[in-house]
Amino acid sequence: MNDTAFEKLVVEGYERLPAWVRDKIKNVALLVEDEPSQELRAHEELEDNETLLGYYHGIPLSARGEEYGIGMTMPDTITLFRLPILQAAHEDDLDVRDVVADTIWHEFAHHFGMNESEVRQREQEEGIGDHRHTG
């Protein structure tokens, strides 16, 4: 799958978030990279056989104080990693669009302040895909 087709799935995955969720998202950029950098892999303490499907970097909404946004404030970022997502979809015989949408949901849950265990618990309750990543 080429970059343009994948980016269309990212837009579609974002639009699959409920409207009330999209309305609460503030100052977040969605990015696409082929794979996590070596620096990010080291930061996340990933083993050679582990990878990330997505990664949230920023200040969660639940941690933003009254001073947030005064002056120039760089956006939080959610990065989706194209090659690991494609590989996960292939290995698990899943539709790539569903893996993209589930990864977007997972990373925005972090934006809203959920830690990894809370996100995974919520995914189990909601029946959202099995994410083999951290972030």
C-alpha positions as CSV (number, residue, x, y, z in Angstrom):
1,M,0.0,0.0,0.0
2,N,1.5,3.3,-1.0
3,D,1.7,6.4,1.2
4,T,-1.3,8.2,-0.4
5,A,-3.7,5.2,0.1
6,F,-2.5,4.8,3.7
7,E,-3.0,8.5,4.5
8,K,-6.6,8.2,3.2
9,L,-7.2,5.3,5.7
10,V,-5.8,7.6,8.4
11,V,-8.4,10.3,7.5
12,E,-11.1,7.7,7.4
13,G,-10.0,6.2,10.8
14,Y,-10.1,9.7,12.4
15,E,-13.6,10.3,11.0
16,R,-14.7,6.9,12.5
17,L,-14.1,8.4,16.0
18,P,-17.4,9.5,17.5
19,A,-18.2,13.2,16.8
20,W,-18.2,13.9,20.6
21,V,-14.6,12.6,20.8
22,R,-13.5,14.6,17.7
23,D,-15.1,17.7,19.3
24,K,-12.9,17.4,22.4
25,I,-9.6,16.9,20.5
26,K,-7.5,20.0,20.8
27,N,-4.1,20.9,19.3
28,V,-3.1,17.4,18.0
29,A,-1.3,16.6,14.7
30,L,-1.7,13.2,13.1
31,L,1.5,12.0,11.5
32,V,2.5,9.0,9.4
33,E,6.0,7.5,9.4
34,D,7.1,4.1,8.0
35,E,8.5,2.8,11.3
36,P,9.5,4.0,14.8
37,S,12.9,5.6,15.0
38,Q,15.8,3.9,16.9
39,E,15.5,6.7,19.5
40,L,11.8,6.0,20.1
41,R,12.4,2.2,20.2
42,A,15.1,2.8,22.8
43,H,12.9,5.2,24.8
44,E,10.1,2.7,24.8
45,E,12.6,-0.1,25.7
46,L,11.4,-2.3,22.8
47,E,12.9,-5.7,22.2
48,D,14.0,-6.6,18.6
49,N,10.8,-8.5,18.1
50,E,8.5,-5.7,19.3
51,T,7.3,-2.6,17.5
52,L,4.8,0.2,17.8
53,L,1.7,0.7,15.6
54,G,1.2,4.2,16.9
55,Y,2.6,6.7,19.4
56,Y,1.1,9.6,21.3
57,H,3.5,12.4,22.4
58,G,2.2,15.4,24.3
59,I,0.4,16.7,27.3
60,P,-2.9,14.8,27.8
61,L,-6.1,16.9,28.2
62,S,-6.4,15.7,31.8
63,A,-2.9,17.2,32.6
64,R,-3.4,20.5,30.9
65,G,-3.6,23.3,33.4
66,E,-4.9,26.9,33.1
67,E,-1.6,28.0,31.6
68,Y,-1.8,25.6,28.7
69,G,-2.0,27.3,25.4
70,I,-0.8,30.7,26.6
71,G,1.7,31.8,24.0
72,M,2.9,29.5,21.3
73,T,2.1,25.9,22.1
74,M,3.3,23.1,19.8
75,P,0.7,20.5,19.1
76,D,0.7,17.1,20.6
77,T,1.4,14.4,18.0
78,I,0.0,11.0,17.2
79,T,2.2,9.1,14.9
80,L,1.0,6.1,13.0
81,F,3.6,3.6,11.8
82,R,2.6,2.4,8.4
83,L,4.8,-0.7,8.0
84,P,4.0,-2.2,11.4
85,I,0.3,-1.6,10.9
86,L,0.4,-3.3,7.5
87,Q,2.3,-6.2,8.9
88,A,-0.1,-6.6,11.9
89,A,-3.1,-6.5,9.5
90,H,-1.5,-9.1,7.3
91,E,-0.4,-11.4,10.2
92,D,-3.7,-11.3,11.9
93,D,-5.8,-11.4,8.7
94,L,-7.5,-8.1,9.5
95,D,-8.6,-5.2,7.3
96,V,-5.9,-2.5,7.4
97,R,-8.6,0.2,7.8
98,D,-9.7,-1.4,11.0
99,V,-6.2,-1.6,12.4
100,V,-5.6,2.0,11.5
101,A,-8.9,3.1,13.1
102,D,-8.2,1.0,16.3
103,T,-4.7,2.5,16.5
104,I,-6.1,6.0,16.2
105,W,-8.6,5.3,18.9
106,H,-5.9,3.9,21.1
107,E,-3.6,6.9,20.8
108,F,-6.4,9.4,21.3
109,A,-7.3,7.6,24.5
110,H,-3.8,8.5,25.7
111,H,-4.5,12.1,24.6
112,F,-7.6,12.1,26.9
113,G,-5.4,10.9,29.7
114,M,-5.7,7.2,29.9
115,N,-2.6,5.2,30.7
116,E,-1.7,2.0,28.8
117,S,-3.5,-0.4,31.2
118,E,-6.7,1.8,31.2
119,V,-6.6,1.9,27.4
120,R,-6.2,-1.9,27.1
121,Q,-9.0,-2.5,29.6
122,R,-11.3,-0.1,27.7
123,E,-10.4,-1.9,24.4
124,Q,-11.4,-5.2,26.0
125,E,-14.7,-3.8,27.1
126,E,-15.4,-2.2,23.7
127,G,-14.2,-5.2,21.7
128,I,-11.5,-3.1,20.0
129,G,-8.6,-4.9,18.3
130,D,-5.7,-6.5,20.1
131,H,-3.0,-3.9,20.0
132,R,0.5,-5.4,20.2
133,H,2.1,-2.0,20.8
134,T,2.7,0.5,23.5
135,G,2.7,4.2,23.2
